[in-house]
Amino acid sequence: MLIFLVLAFASWQLFTRAALEQANSAHRINVSGRQRMLTARMGLLAARWSSDPAARSSLRDKLQAMVGLYASSHQALLNGDSQLQIRSPVAPSLRRLYLGQEIDPAAGIDTPVNLDAQVRRYTSDVRSLLERSDKDVSAVERAVGQVLAGAMDSSLPDDLDRMVAAEENHSRQQVASLQIQAWTAAVFAMGLSLLLLERGWSFHWQAAAAAETQTRLEQLNAELEDRVAERTLELREANTALCREVEDRQMAQAMFQDLYEHAPDMYVSVNAETGLVEQANATVEHVLGIPRSQIIGRPMRELYHENSREEAEKVFALFQATGEIKNAELQLRRHDHSPLVVSLSVSAVRDARGAIVRSRSVWRDITEFAQTRSELRRLNAQLEQRVADRVAELKTQAVELATRNHDLDEFAYVASHDLKAPLRGIHSLSLWIEEDSGAALSAESKQNLKKLRDRAVRLERLLDDLLVYSRVGRTGAQVEEIDAAQLITQVWEHLRAPKTFTLQIAGGLPQFKADRRSLEQVLRHLLQNAVKHHHGETGQIEATCVDRGDFLEFSVIDDGPGIEERFHQRIFRMFETLKPRNEVEGSGMGLALARKIVTSVGGQILVESIPGQGARFSFTWPKQSE
């Protein structure tokens, strides 16, 4: 194979070389013909030179084109040109002759002649004449005629023809020689290659066929052994699986039979046409106390208690019509004729045509359920009676409570109006006595009169607080949008606390909806309490509000004297103060009012304090949607 490839490559090289030489010769002949044709056309144009300006201009343009083509063809002879169909340069020998670099005695050229220089000079002379003005027409005509005549008379075309002919003859001889060599080498290579191929392929096919046959036989033998082994294993596994399936089915059948026979419910099958029992499980025999032999083949209606036989016949008729019964409550008859309350559910077994053949009936013992239901009905009746009695009692209590609330409102009205009049009179009389007596009163008497007025004012404030306390939770709430920071600021400004006390409100307080009037009362009492019970001339009070989901947690923190832990519950009672009445002005109702208002809306209030470290009063307030 390698020898064949080498010989084929050599033959291809020889053929390529011969073809290239043949192409060069064809190109040279083509260029020579174009040059001769151009020279003849130029002579023809010179002979037809006309004195008519338009004809002369047209002939001049054609002459310029011919001269350009003449120059291009000679240049293409050396370098090749695609437009002139010269695909490659001429042979080096012809190029050297054309440029006048050597002589060729065989072509009749015994002296070096530079044809390229002659062509360039000739085309240059013609172009310079054509570019001259038309003022002297006769002079131009004569000059052009001389140039063309010189070109026609010169030996330029003949020299070129001789060189092309000599080169063409030489190329043909080389091509013929190369073709003979190439064909000889190709024929020899092909013969040798065919012989080698025939021998090699014959041996290769025989060896390959034998090896393939042997390999195929070995593969088939291995595959047959594998298939026999796999099939044997499959048969063993199938046999094992079949045995296991038979055992599983027998076991499942035994389990199913056991479940059927000893199920907690009673299973029977009744013929849909005759109404006779065709099958029953052991549970029926055990629960009813009747042997199975006395049940199978017996009309179904005879198994029901006398109280339910009529209802049972209606249920059976409904089954025959619809093929289904769900949770029908009936009574079976035990062997001692006592009733057994059961819940009957039935589904139909149909034949290929869809007709009902027999029933799948389930009896479920609901005796305890029936007893429990009866008991529940009795208890429910009792409960309804007790609820009715309680409702009547609550209505009576509601009437009494409404009466008491009315009496309390009347008392609060009397306390806030009728009892205040004497107090105002006492206050006014003490002022008049002090004004009328003037200097006659001693300092102690004046002090006593002042205490009298203070007690009257305190009692009047106490009456106001009692009125407010009695109305907590009984007045309608007015829910509105509240800004916590703004509300605390307004309450503090209304207190008119001393300027030495400052209030710090935490940032980021929420906005929410709530009863503004009630919340404002609680904050006023706590802030007033922090200022009133402070032990110093100056104080710092802080108010916060934190969102706890459904509730808001408000806190009022002061830097006062603090409260002992044993008084943390006492301070929320009515009329309770930790200082004597003559030291602190107040009714002792502030914290009690605050706690009642907070608890009435579902919140909580507490105090955290250590003596000497101030106190923190915190309460929760529910959010309201409206």
Backbone hydrogen bonds, N-H to C=O, Kabsch-Sander energy under -0.5 kcal/mol:
donor,donor_aa,acceptor,acceptor_aa,energy
5,L,1,M,-2.2
6,V,2,L,-2.1
7,L,3,I,-2.6
8,A,4,F,-2.4
9,F,5,L,-2.2
10,A,6,V,-2.2
11,S,7,L,-2.4
12,W,8,A,-2.2
13,Q,9,F,-2.0
14,L,10,A,-2.2
15,F,11,S,-2.5
16,T,12,W,-2.1
17,R,13,Q,-2.4
18,A,14,L,-2.4
19,A,15,F,-2.3
20,L,16,T,-2.2
21,E,17,R,-2.1
22,Q,18,A,-2.2
23,A,19,A,-2.1
24,N,20,L,-2.2
25,S,21,E,-2.1
26,A,22,Q,-1.9
27,H,23,A,-2.2
28,R,24,N,-2.4
29,I,25,S,-2.4
30,N,26,A,-2.1
31,V,27,H,-2.4
32,S,28,R,-2.4
33,G,29,I,-2.3
34,R,30,N,-2.0
35,Q,31,V,-2.3
36,R,32,S,-2.4
37,M,33,G,-2.3
38,L,34,R,-2.2
39,T,35,Q,-2.3
40,A,36,R,-2.2
41,R,37,M,-2.1
42,M,38,L,-2.2
43,G,39,T,-2.0
44,L,40,A,-2.1
45,L,41,R,-2.4
46,A,42,M,-2.0
47,A,43,G,-2.2
48,R,44,L,-1.5
49,W,46,A,-1.1
56,R,52,D,-3.0
57,S,53,P,-2.8
58,S,54,A,-2.2
59,L,55,A,-2.8
60,R,56,R,-2.3
61,D,57,S,-2.1
62,K,58,S,-2.2
63,L,59,L,-2.6
64,Q,60,R,-2.5
65,A,61,D,-2.2
66,M,62,K,-2.4
67,V,63,L,-2.6
68,G,64,Q,-2.3
69,L,65,A,-2.4
70,Y,66,M,-2.4
71,A,67,V,-2.6
72,S,68,G,-2.4
73,S,69,L,-2.4
74,H,70,Y,-1.6
75,Q,71,A,-2.0
76,A,72,S,-2.8
77,L,73,S,-1.5
78,L,74,H,-0.7
78,L,75,Q,-0.9
79,N,75,Q,-2.0
80,G,76,A,-2.5
81,D,86,I,-2.2
85,Q,82,S,-1.1
86,I,81,D,-2.9
87,R,85,Q,-0.7
90,V,77,L,-1.0
95,R,91,A,-2.0
96,R,92,P,-2.3
97,L,93,S,-2.0
98,Y,94,L,-2.4
99,L,95,R,-1.9
100,G,97,L,-1.0
101,Q,96,R,-3.0
102,E,96,R,-0.6
104,D,109,I,-1.2
107,A,104,D,-1.0
108,G,105,P,-1.5
109,I,104,D,-2.2
110,D,108,G,-0.8
115,L,98,Y,-1.0
115,L,113,V,-1.4
116,D,98,Y,-1.5
118,Q,114,N,-1.6
119,V,115,L,-2.5
120,R,116,D,-2.3
121,R,117,A,-2.4
122,Y,118,Q,-2.6
123,T,119,V,-2.7
124,S,120,R,-2.1
125,D,121,R,-2.2
126,V,122,Y,-2.1
127,R,123,T,-2.2
128,S,124,S,-2.3
129,L,125,D,-2.0
130,L,126,V,-2.2
131,E,127,R,-1.5
132,R,129,L,-1.1
137,V,135,K,-0.9
140,V,136,D,-2.0
141,E,137,V,-2.6
142,R,138,S,-2.5
143,A,139,A,-2.6
144,V,140,V,-2.9
145,G,141,E,-2.3
146,Q,142,R,-2.5
147,V,143,A,-2.6
148,L,144,V,-2.9
149,A,145,G,-2.8
150,G,146,Q,-3.0
151,A,147,V,-2.4
152,M,148,L,-2.7
153,D,149,A,-2.7
154,S,150,G,-1.8
159,D,155,S,-3.0
160,L,156,L,-2.2
161,D,157,P,-2.6
162,R,158,D,-2.5
163,M,159,D,-2.4
164,V,160,L,-2.5
165,A,161,D,-2.6
166,A,162,R,-2.6
167,E,163,M,-2.7
168,E,164,V,-2.7
169,N,165,A,-2.5
170,H,166,A,-2.2
171,S,167,E,-2.5
172,R,168,E,-2.3
173,Q,169,N,-1.8
174,Q,170,H,-2.1
175,V,171,S,-2.8
176,A,172,R,-2.5
177,S,173,Q,-2.4
178,L,174,Q,-2.9
179,Q,175,V,-2.5
180,I,176,A,-2.2
181,Q,177,S,-2.4
182,A,178,L,-2.8
183,W,179,Q,-2.9
184,T,180,I,-2.3
185,A,181,Q,-2.6
186,A,182,A,-2.6
187,V,183,W,-2.6
188,F,184,T,-2.4
189,A,185,A,-2.7
190,M,186,A,-2.6
191,G,187,V,-2.4
192,L,188,F,-2.7
193,S,189,A,-2.6
194,L,190,M,-2.6
195,L,191,G,-2.2
196,L,192,L,-2.6
197,L,193,S,-3.1
198,E,194,L,-2.7
199,R,195,L,-2.4
200,G,196,L,-3.1
201,W,197,L,-3.1
202,S,198,E,-1.8
203,F,199,R,-2.4
204,H,200,G,-2.8
205,W,201,W,-3.0
206,Q,202,S,-2.2
207,A,203,F,-2.7
208,A,204,H,-3.0
209,A,205,W,-2.8
210,A,206,Q,-2.3
211,A,207,A,-2.8
212,E,208,A,-2.9
213,T,209,A,-2.5
214,Q,210,A,-2.5
215,T,211,A,-2.8
216,R,212,E,-2.9
217,L,213,T,-2.6
218,E,214,Q,-2.3
219,Q,215,T,-2.6
220,L,216,R,-2.9
221,N,217,L,-2.4
222,A,218,E,-2.6
223,E,219,Q,-3.1
224,L,220,L,-2.6
225,E,221,N,-2.4
226,D,222,A,-2.6
227,R,223,E,-2.9
228,V,224,L,-2.5
229,A,225,E,-2.4
230,E,226,D,-3.2
231,R,227,R,-3.0
232,T,228,V,-2.4
233,L,229,A,-2.5
234,E,230,E,-2.9
235,L,231,R,-2.6
236,R,232,T,-2.2
237,E,233,L,-2.9
238,A,234,E,-3.1
239,N,235,L,-2.5
240,T,236,R,-2.7
241,A,237,E,-3.1
242,L,238,A,-2.7
243,C,239,N,-2.5
244,R,240,T,-2.6
245,E,241,A,-2.8
246,V,242,L,-2.5
247,E,243,C,-2.4
248,D,244,R,-3.0
249,R,245,E,-2.9
250,Q,246,V,-2.4
251,M,247,E,-2.8
252,A,248,D,-3.4
253,Q,249,R,-2.9
254,A,250,Q,-2.3
255,M,251,M,-2.9
256,F,252,A,-3.3
257,Q,253,Q,-2.7
258,D,254,A,-2.4
259,L,255,M,-3.1
260,Y,256,F,-2.8
261,E,257,Q,-2.8
262,H,258,D,-2.6
263,A,260,Y,-0.6
266,M,363,W,-2.9
268,V,361,S,-2.0
269,S,279,Q,-2.4
271,N,276,L,-2.8
272,A,357,V,-2.3
275,G,271,N,-1.8
277,V,298,R,-2.0
278,E,269,S,-3.6
279,Q,269,S,-1.4
281,N,267,Y,-1.9
283,T,261,E,-0.9
284,V,281,N,-0.7
285,E,281,N,-1.1
286,H,282,A,-2.4
287,V,283,T,-3.0
288,L,284,V,-2.3
289,G,285,E,-1.2
294,Q,291,P,-1.1
295,I,292,R,-1.1
296,I,292,R,-2.5
297,G,277,V,-3.3
298,R,295,I,-1.8
300,M,275,G,-2.6
302,E,299,P,-0.9
303,L,300,M,-1.9
304,Y,301,R,-1.0
305,H,331,Q,-3.0
308,S,305,H,-2.1
309,R,305,H,-0.9
312,A,308,S,-2.7
313,E,309,R,-2.2
314,K,310,E,-1.5
315,V,311,E,-2.2
316,F,312,A,-2.5
317,A,313,E,-2.1
318,L,314,K,-2.1
319,F,315,V,-2.1
320,Q,316,F,-2.3
321,A,317,A,-1.4
322,T,318,L,-2.7
323,G,319,F,-2.6
325,I,346,V,-2.3
328,A,344,L,-2.8
329,E,327,N,-0.5
330,L,328,A,-0.6
330,L,342,V,-2.3
332,L,340,L,-3.0
333,R,303,L,-2.4
334,R,332,L,-0.5
334,R,338,S,-2.4
335,H,288,L,-2.0
337,H,334,R,-2.0
340,L,332,L,-2.0
342,V,330,L,-2.8
343,S,364,R,-2.2
344,L,328,A,-3.4
344,L,342,V,-0.5
345,S,362,V,-1.8
346,V,325,I,-2.5
347,S,360,R,-1.5
348,A,323,G,-0.9
349,V,358,R,-2.7
350,R,348,A,-0.5
351,D,355,A,-2.1
354,G,351,D,-1.6
357,V,349,V,-3.5
358,R,349,V,-1.3
359,S,270,V,-1.8
360,R,347,S,-2.8
361,S,268,V,-2.6
361,S,359,S,-0.6
362,V,345,S,-2.2
363,W,266,M,-3.2
364,R,343,S,-1.6
364,R,362,V,-0.5
365,D,363,W,-0.5
366,I,341,V,-2.2
366,I,364,R,-0.5
370,A,366,I,-3.1
371,Q,367,T,-2.5
372,T,368,E,-3.1
373,R,369,F,-2.8
374,S,370,A,-2.4
375,E,371,Q,-2.6
376,L,372,T,-2.9
377,R,373,R,-2.6
378,R,374,S,-2.3
379,L,375,E,-3.1
380,N,376,L,-3.0
381,A,377,R,-2.2
382,Q,378,R,-2.3
383,L,379,L,-3.2
384,E,380,N,-2.8
385,Q,381,A,-2.1
386,R,382,Q,-2.7
387,V,383,L,-3.0
388,A,384,E,-2.4
389,D,385,Q,-2.6
390,R,386,R,-2.9
391,V,387,V,-3.0
392,A,388,A,-2.3
393,E,389,D,-2.4
394,L,390,R,-3.2
395,K,391,V,-2.6
396,T,392,A,-2.1
397,Q,393,E,-2.8
398,A,394,L,-2.9
399,V,395,K,-2.2
400,E,396,T,-2.5
401,L,397,Q,-3.2
402,A,398,A,-2.5
403,T,399,V,-2.2
404,R,400,E,-2.7
405,N,401,L,-2.9
406,H,402,A,-2.1
407,D,403,T,-2.6
408,L,404,R,-3.1
409,D,405,N,-2.6
410,E,406,H,-2.3
411,F,407,D,-2.6
412,A,408,L,-3.0
413,Y,409,D,-2.3
414,V,410,E,-2.6
415,A,411,F,-3.2
416,S,412,A,-2.2
417,H,413,Y,-1.5
418,D,414,V,-0.8
419,L,414,V,-2.1
421,A,417,H,-1.1
423,L,419,L,-1.0
424,R,420,K,-2.7
425,G,421,A,-2.1
426,I,422,P,-2.8
427,H,423,L,-2.3
428,S,424,R,-2.4
429,L,425,G,-3.0
430,S,426,I,-2.2
431,L,427,H,-1.4
432,W,428,S,-2.4
433,I,429,L,-2.9
434,E,430,S,-2.0
435,E,431,L,-2.2
436,D,432,W,-3.2
437,S,433,I,-2.6
438,G,434,E,-1.4
440,A,437,S,-2.2
441,L,438,G,-1.1
446,K,442,S,-2.3
447,Q,443,A,-2.1
448,N,444,E,-2.3
449,L,445,S,-2.5
450,K,446,K,-2.1
451,K,447,Q,-2.2
452,L,448,N,-2.4
453,R,449,L,-2.3
454,D,450,K,-2.5
455,R,451,K,-2.7
456,A,452,L,-2.0
457,V,453,R,-2.5
458,R,454,D,-2.6
459,L,455,R,-2.7
460,E,456,A,-2.4
461,R,457,V,-2.4
462,L,458,R,-2.4
463,L,459,L,-2.2
464,D,460,E,-1.9
465,D,461,R,-2.5
466,L,462,L,-2.5
467,L,463,L,-2.1
468,V,464,D,-2.3
469,Y,465,D,-2.8
470,S,466,L,-2.4
471,R,467,L,-1.1
471,R,468,V,-0.5
472,V,468,V,-0.6
472,V,469,Y,-0.9
474,R,471,R,-1.8
475,T,471,R,-0.5
479,V,477,A,-0.7
480,E,514,A,-2.2
482,I,512,F,-3.9
484,A,482,I,-0.7
484,A,510,P,-1.8
487,L,483,D,-2.7
488,I,484,A,-2.3
489,T,485,A,-2.0
490,Q,486,Q,-2.2
491,V,487,L,-2.2
492,W,488,I,-2.2
493,E,489,T,-2.1
494,H,490,Q,-1.9
495,L,491,V,-1.2
496,R,492,W,-0.8
496,R,493,E,-0.6
497,A,492,W,-0.6
501,F,498,P,-1.9
502,T,539,G,-2.1
504,Q,541,I,-3.1
505,I,503,L,-0.5
506,A,504,Q,-0.5
506,A,543,A,-2.3
512,F,482,I,-2.3
514,A,480,E,-1.9
516,R,478,Q,-1.2
516,R,514,A,-1.0
519,L,515,D,-2.0
520,E,516,R,-2.4
521,Q,517,R,-1.6
522,V,518,S,-1.8
523,L,519,L,-2.2
524,R,520,E,-2.2
525,H,521,Q,-2.3
526,L,522,V,-2.1
527,L,523,L,-2.6
528,Q,524,R,-2.5
529,N,525,H,-2.2
530,A,526,L,-1.9
531,V,527,L,-1.6
532,K,528,Q,-2.9
533,H,529,N,-2.0
534,H,531,V,-1.1
539,G,500,T,-1.3
541,I,502,T,-2.7
542,E,557,I,-2.9
543,A,504,Q,-2.5
544,T,555,S,-2.1
546,V,553,E,-2.2
548,R,546,V,-0.5
548,R,551,F,-2.9
550,D,548,R,-0.9
552,L,621,W,-2.5
553,E,546,V,-2.9
554,F,552,L,-0.6
554,F,619,F,-2.7
555,S,544,T,-1.9
556,V,617,F,-2.6
557,I,542,E,-3.0
558,D,615,A,-2.4
559,D,540,Q,-0.6
567,F,564,E,-1.6
568,H,565,E,-1.5
571,I,567,F,-1.9
572,F,569,Q,-1.1
573,R,570,R,-1.9
575,F,588,G,-1.0
576,E,573,R,-1.1
576,E,588,G,-1.1
583,E,580,P,-1.5
584,V,580,P,-1.4
586,G,584,V,-0.5
593,L,589,M,-2.7
594,A,590,G,-2.2
595,R,591,L,-2.6
596,K,592,A,-2.2
597,I,593,L,-2.5
598,V,594,A,-2.3
599,T,595,R,-2.7
600,S,596,K,-1.8
601,V,597,I,-0.9
601,V,598,V,-0.7
602,G,599,T,-1.1
603,G,598,V,-2.6
606,L,618,S,-2.5
608,E,616,R,-2.4
610,I,614,G,-1.0
612,G,561,P,-3.8
613,Q,610,I,-2.6
614,G,560,G,-0.9
615,A,558,D,-0.6
616,R,608,E,-2.3
617,F,556,V,-2.5
618,S,606,L,-2.4
618,S,616,R,-0.5
619,F,554,F,-2.1
620,T,604,Q,-2.2
621,W,552,L,-2.6
623,K,550,D,-2.5
624,Q,513,K,-2.0
